Amino acid sequence: MGKKEFDRALDAIKILENKQPGRPDGANLRGQIELQRGNRDKARQAFEAAFKIDPQSVAAAKSLADLDLLSGQAALAIERFDRMVAESPKNLSARMGAIGLRMQTGIKKTEAMALLQEAHKVLPGELAPRLELIRLYLDAKENPKALALAQDTLAQLPGRPESLEAMGRVLMESGDLNQAEAMFSKWAVAQPKSVQPALWTARMQVARKNPQAAIVSLKKALQTNPGNLDVQSALVAVLTGAGQADEARKIAVSVQSARPKEAAGFALAGDIAAFQKDWAVALRQYRQGVELEPRRSDVAIKLFKAMLAANDPAAAQKYVAERMKAYPNDAIFAFYQGDVALGKSDFEQAEKWYGDVLKLQPENVAALNNLAWLYIRSKKQARALEYAERANQLQPNSPGVMDTLAEVHASAGDFKKAVELQRQVVELDGRLPEYRLHLAKYLGAAGQKDAARAELKRLAETAPDFVKREEVQQLERSL
């Protein structure tokens, strides 16, 4: 399968199925092959066969759910997981699958919390419901609830590194940085071979404006994990920001020596030079990285950005043309070009670039969402609605996608739908002030002026330094 030798893989699957006729593994693998071939109908048949063999096969259920979501039939996927839970209440993966799908399709956070609380009650010894519930509490700024559950998790499951990690993150979010650091230290003891505790500790130390402590933490992590690229990258970033570029460069050079056929070390060296605005060196390093790994979109983007920063837009545009000719399927690079055009308000070019992305990736939600927004501005209402609805179908319960869809309805004068959607957006993520401003606008346009004023009042309370204050004041005067 990895080599795309599908006929040989299917032969191997036949042998597997003959040896294990009562197991779903062969049918699941067959479905994965058909997916890679682009045959969704045959893939569904294979996964359904696997599910028939084992009605508790989470792998088959998840694969079928993915296909259901793509065809806009999320309810079928949820119903399937619900049946699994009804037949086996302690099937953790089925429970979490059902909850996850409901969260994707737009249930309220309070409903998701209730489902997770039920899962936690039925399966008190399992971490997954606890950790997801803690995450939701933190997202909803219900830090006391998150702390209480994290403390209980630590008490009930003390030997699990995940319990220490969750407790550390809750303490950090709650502003108790000293205790958070102590918890991350315990996490490091529990998982001595993992670099994650050191990375989180360093992140927190940088946030506390103590880069030297972060450097010590990362160096310790390198002693037990020599050559770990994540730690090396983090250490280079902290050292560079702390004015210790010479030491950072030594690490970048060591990465180049240890990984001579990879772009990583040259990208790090380029980042150091870019931070110091030494564009000649940055360009040279990024070019070497791209030459070693030409398909690394991230390094190609850094090279392009360095050309612009070096005040050479002609070279940058030439490079874009050459790269897209050499690698026409680089959707990441094309998407970035769309973002650049959008940032310059060159809507026509942005539309072209995002359109190119969709030719390569028809289900790219970000490209669909951005194109919908652009079509609103070019008065292509039907296409804006089509793309926004496709994005919302592929990624339900996404505040950014729903915000665009609400704007599409508002631009068409359907303020009832716009208000309904935007209320859901604010409920999902009320921290972004633009979302509440949009809701106030749609309420005002729908004639609900008192409700609009109430939203503007909440906006003033939650985001007193909102940069669009002038726009807010203008809306207040119109109500």
Secondary structure as GFF3:
##gff-version 3
##sequence-region A 1 479
A	DSSP	alpha_helix	6	19	.	.	.	ID=ss1
A	DSSP	alpha_helix	25	37	.	.	.	ID=ss2
A	DSSP	alpha_helix	40	53	.	.	.	ID=ss3
A	DSSP	alpha_helix	58	70	.	.	.	ID=ss4
A	DSSP	alpha_helix	74	87	.	.	.	ID=ss5
A	DSSP	alpha_helix	92	104	.	.	.	ID=ss6
A	DSSP	alpha_helix	109	122	.	.	.	ID=ss7
A	DSSP	alpha_helix	127	139	.	.	.	ID=ss8
A	DSSP	alpha_helix	143	156	.	.	.	ID=ss9
A	DSSP	alpha_helix	161	173	.	.	.	ID=ss10
A	DSSP	alpha_helix	177	190	.	.	.	ID=ss11
A	DSSP	alpha_helix	196	207	.	.	.	ID=ss12
A	DSSP	alpha_helix	211	224	.	.	.	ID=ss13
A	DSSP	alpha_helix	229	241	.	.	.	ID=ss14
A	DSSP	alpha_helix	245	258	.	.	.	ID=ss15
A	DSSP	alpha_helix	264	275	.	.	.	ID=ss16
A	DSSP	alpha_helix	279	292	.	.	.	ID=ss17
A	DSSP	alpha_helix	297	309	.	.	.	ID=ss18
A	DSSP	alpha_helix	313	326	.	.	.	ID=ss19
A	DSSP	alpha_helix	331	343	.	.	.	ID=ss20
A	DSSP	alpha_helix	347	360	.	.	.	ID=ss21
A	DSSP	alpha_helix	365	377	.	.	.	ID=ss22
A	DSSP	alpha_helix	381	394	.	.	.	ID=ss23
A	DSSP	alpha_helix	399	411	.	.	.	ID=ss24
A	DSSP	alpha_helix	415	428	.	.	.	ID=ss25
A	DSSP	alpha_helix	433	445	.	.	.	ID=ss26
A	DSSP	alpha_helix	449	462	.	.	.	ID=ss27
A	DSSP	alpha_helix	469	478	.	.	.	ID=ss28
###
